């Protein structure tokens, strides 16, 4: 079975009530294969998913440094920033998520997590701007008639 199928199957069977088997699977996957960015990312994700952010953070750092494909890179930066925020490293979380926004400016998920990090860093105006930006670009048809006005108002907040 190929790597991507193994990963998909492991996440499909993951049980939040009993995270140990999922973590063990991804630890084994890393230990028995090449130490590549994707394997590091998947193990970091497993730790993060199990609320073991402190264990996930260095793995996210290694995975990002090793070079991930665009999809995993975006996910890693979001999850890394979120983990930093969850352990109280708000300034670091903002820096990671602002870089993610520069790389993936159309990602609503990046903006949502950046909003949380900015709020945690006691930057409410920046959080509001980021939240509005995410909403404006989300494509919700209910916003269509207000999109231009909200875009101007958001620019005024900055």
C-alpha angles and dihedrals in degrees: 000000000000124000097254092051091049090051093047092049092048093052091045090058097040114128119201090202090059110026096162096088092051092050091046091051093053093043088053091046090055094044095050100043139044114303093243132155096259094053091047090049094050093050090047089051091051092052090046092049089052091053092253094128094154089061092045098051099072091044091053089050091052093045093050092046091050092054126254131204112264096264096049091040091057091046092046093052092048093047093042091052091047092050091050089052092048092055091049098258093129098158091051090047091053091050093050094046094045088055089048089052091052090052097040106026094165095054110113089188091058090051093049093053091043088054090055092047093049091050090050090050089055093250101129097163092053089046091053092049091050093047092050091047090054092048094046093052097041094092095234105163090215087069095051096097092045101039096099094046093047090048090055093045091050090051089051090055090057 
